[in-house]
């Protein structure tokens, strides 16, 4: 029995040798990629979800929301798997998440293909992401041309103007970068909207606010001026911070008072220390 097993094993090794020889003979050995040429499902390693702690999602999150959170949290392959299981998702939102995840794992061509779909291609956010991917590929001129065209068609595109300034700065054209960032400071309507003086919804999403703060921060850095909107303050404002007084109430007997009393005590406390 043992001798039969050994013969079977040797036969198996011989078969592998024949297979390996036929494969290697059909392609240059230096170019041969065992995984790609022999594994039935190519790219299988790239599609295995990342070994990262599981995310916790709010109950109201849809599968698309989960995919967005996964991509934002560095779980790009998991986001792709989640997207593949969704039916009837918003084509623009799904394409943006898919392109972002594909680009992050080095599959830029597939990412650009996802953004080229006819249902998505003309969406401003898709065009900005396309420019970002092209820039990462070293195709800066093509990316700039795409952003300039978008700014011409959509002058209020916050993302396009910020990315254009960033690319100018990246290639060393500081004058053009400063002018691009200056729009965020000099546009009176934008500042009125920022201050909530227009009566309309302030901004579509928190990302727009962050981009404005980044642009103004870069403008201030390049010109030596004081930033009107500190970037750190915007980042802190985006962070949800909730405090409960239950432990202090339970263990120290703390009883919260009204806002007016708290402000009066705070003013008195600061006044006694700064003006004495």
C-alpha positions in Angstrom: 0.0 0.0 0.0 2.8 2.4 0.9 4.6 1.6 -2.4 1.4 2.4 -4.4 1.0 5.7 -2.6 4.6 6.6 -3.4 4.1 5.7 -7.1 0.9 7.8 -7.2 2.7 10.8 -5.7 5.6 10.5 -8.1 3.1 10.3 -11.0 1.5 13.4 -9.7 4.8 15.2 -9.6 5.6 14.1 -13.1 2.3 15.4 -14.3 3.0 18.8 -12.7 6.4 18.8 -14.4 4.8 18.3 -17.8 2.2 20.9 -17.1 4.8 23.4 -15.9 7.0 22.7 -18.9 4.1 23.2 -21.4 3.2 26.5 -19.7 6.7 27.8 -19.5 7.4 26.8 -23.1 4.5 28.9 -24.3 5.7 32.1 -22.7 8.8 33.9 -21.7 9.9 32.6 -18.3 10.8 36.1 -17.1 7.2 37.2 -17.9 5.4 34.2 -16.5 3.0 34.9 -13.6 2.0 31.6 -12.0 -1.0 33.1 -10.2 -2.5 34.8 -13.3 -1.8 31.9 -15.7 -2.9 29.0 -13.6 -5.6 30.2 -11.2 -9.0 29.8 -12.8 -10.3 33.1 -11.4 -7.7 35.7 -12.3 -7.2 38.6 -9.8 -8.6 36.3 -7.1 -6.1 37.6 -4.5 -6.9 41.2 -5.3 -10.6 40.5 -4.7 -10.2 38.9 -1.3 -11.6 41.4 1.3 -9.0 43.0 3.6 -8.3 41.5 6.9 -9.5 44.5 8.9 -11.9 44.8 11.9 -15.5 44.7 11.0 -17.3 48.0 10.7 -20.4 48.8 12.7 -23.2 50.4 10.7 -26.3 52.4 11.9 -29.5 50.5 11.4 -30.7 52.8 8.7 -27.7 52.2 6.5 -28.5 50.6 3.1 -26.1 48.2 1.4 -24.9 51.1 -0.7 -24.2 53.2 2.5 -22.2 50.2 3.8 -20.2 50.0 0.6 -19.4 53.8 0.9 -18.3 53.4 4.5 -16.1 50.4 3.6 -14.4 52.3 0.8 -13.9 55.3 3.0 -12.4 53.0 5.7 -9.8 51.4 3.5 -11.8 48.2 2.9 -11.8 48.6 -0.8 -12.1 45.0 -1.9 -14.9 44.5 0.6 -16.7 47.5 -0.9 -16.4 45.9 -4.3 -17.9 42.6 -3.0 -20.7 44.5 -1.3 -21.4 46.5 -4.5 -21.6 43.3 -6.6 -24.4 42.1 -4.4 -26.6 45.2 -4.7 -29.5 45.3 -7.1 -31.0 48.5 -8.4 -28.5 50.8 -6.7 -28.2 54.5 -7.8 -25.9 54.2 -10.9 -24.0 57.4 -10.1 -23.4 56.6 -6.4 -22.5 53.0 -7.1 -20.1 54.0 -9.9 -18.3 56.6 -7.6 -17.8 54.0 -4.9 -16.7 51.3 -7.4 -14.2 53.7 -9.2 -12.8 54.9 -5.9 -12.3 51.3 -4.6 -10.8 50.0 -7.9 -8.4 53.0 -8.2 -7.3 52.4 -4.6 -6.3 48.8 -5.3 -4.4 49.7 -8.5 -7.0 48.9 -11.1 -7.2 52.4 -12.7 -8.4 51.3 -16.1 -11.4 49.5 -14.6 -12.0 52.5 -12.5 -12.1 54.8 -15.5 -14.3 52.4 -17.3 -16.8 52.5 -14.4 -16.9 56.3 -14.7 -17.3 56.2 -18.5 -20.7 54.5 -18.3 -23.3 56.6 -20.2 -25.4 57.0 -17.0 -22.5 58.4 -15.1 -20.1 60.1 -17.5 -21.6 63.6 -17.4 -22.1 63.7 -13.6 -19.7 66.5 -12.3 -18.5 64.3 -9.4 -17.7 61.5 -11.8 -15.7 63.9 -14.0 -13.7 65.2 -11.0 -12.9 61.6 -9.9 -11.9 60.8 -13.4 -9.5 63.8 -13.4 -8.1 62.6 -10.0 -7.4 59.1 -11.4 -5.8 60.5 -14.5 -3.5 62.7 -12.4 -2.4 59.7 -10.3 -1.5 58.0 -13.6 0.7 60.9 -14.4 -1.6 62.2 -17.1 -1.7 65.7 -15.5 -2.4 67.6 -18.8 -5.4 65.5 -19.5 -6.7 65.8 -16.0 -6.3 69.6 -16.1 -8.1 69.9 -19.4 -11.0 67.9 -18.0 -11.2 70.1 -14.9 -11.0 73.3 -16.9 -13.8 72.2 -19.1 -15.9 71.3 -16.1 -15.2 74.7 -14.4 -16.3 76.4 -17.7 -19.6 74.5 -17.7 -20.1 74.5 -13.9 -18.5 77.6 -12.5 -19.7 76.8 -9.0 -18.1 73.3 -8.9 -16.3 73.4 -5.6 -14.5 70.0 -6.2 -13.4 70.9 -9.7 -11.9 74.3 -8.6 -10.1 72.8 -5.6 -8.7 69.9 -7.7 -7.5 72.3 -10.4 -5.7 74.4 -7.8 -4.1 71.3 -6.3 -2.9 70.1 -9.7 -1.4 73.5 -10.5 0.4 73.4 -7.2 1.6 69.8 -7.9 3.2 70.8 -11.2 4.8 73.9 -9.6 2.6 76.6 -11.2 2.2 78.5 -8.0 0.7 81.6 -9.6 -2.1 79.6 -11.2 -2.7 77.6 -8.1 -3.0 80.8 -6.0 -5.5 82.2 -8.5 -7.5 79.0 -8.5 -7.7 78.9 -4.6 -8.5 82.7 -4.5 -11.9 82.0 -6.0 -12.9 80.5 -2.6 -11.9 83.7 -0.9 -13.0 86.3 -3.4 -16.4 84.9 -4.4 -18.8 87.1 -2.3 -21.8 84.8 -2.9 -19.8 81.8 -1.7 -18.8 83.6 1.5 -22.4 84.7 2.1 -23.6 81.1 1.6 -20.8 80.0 4.0 -22.1 82.4 6.7 -25.7 81.3 6.2 -26.8 84.7 4.9 -28.5 83.6 1.7 -31.4 81.7 3.2 -30.7 78.6 1.2 -29.2 75.2 2.3 -25.6 76.0 3.1 -23.9 73.1 1.3 -24.8 69.8 -0.2 -22.5 67.8 2.0 -19.8 68.0 4.5 -17.2 67.2 1.9 -17.9 70.5 0.1 -17.2 72.4 3.4 -13.9 70.5 3.9 -12.8 71.3 0.3 -13.5 75.0 0.8 -11.5 74.9 4.0 -8.6 73.1 2.3 -8.6 75.6 -0.6 -8.6 78.6 1.7 -5.9 77.0 3.9 -3.7 76.5 0.8 -4.5 80.1 -0.4 -3.4 81.4 3.0 -0.3 79.3 2.9 0.7 80.5 -0.5 0.0 84.2 0.1 1.0 84.5 3.7 -2.5 85.7 4.6 -4.7 84.6 7.6 -7.1 81.8 6.6 -10.7 82.9 6.9 -11.9 79.4 7.5 -9.4 77.3 9.6 -9.1 73.8 8.3 -8.7 72.3 11.7 -11.9 74.0 12.9 -13.8 72.5 10.0 -12.5 69.0 10.6 -13.5 69.3 14.3 -17.0 70.6 13.3 -17.5 67.4 11.2 -16.8 65.2 14.2 -19.9 64.2 16.1 -19.2 64.6 19.8 -21.8 63.6 22.4 -21.4 63.9 26.1 -23.6 62.3 28.8 -23.7 63.6 32.4 -25.3 60.4 33.7 -22.1 59.2 35.4 -21.5 62.5 37.1 -25.1 62.6 38.2 -25.0 59.0 39.5 -21.6 59.2 41.3 -21.2 62.9 42.2 -24.8 64.0 42.5 -24.3 66.5 39.7 -27.5 68.3 38.6 -27.3 70.1 35.2 -28.6 73.7 35.1 -29.9 75.9 32.3 -27.7 77.3 29.5 -28.1 80.9 30.7 -26.7 80.1 34.2 -23.8 78.2 32.7 -22.9 81.0 30.4 -23.1 83.6 33.2 -20.8 81.5 35.4 -18.4 81.0 32.5 -18.2 84.7 31.9 -17.7 85.4 35.5 -14.9 82.7 35.8 -13.0 84.0 32.8 -13.5 87.6 33.9 -12.1 87.0 37.3 -8.9 85.5 35.8 -8.2 87.6 32.8 -9.0 91.1 34.2 -7.8 90.9 37.8 
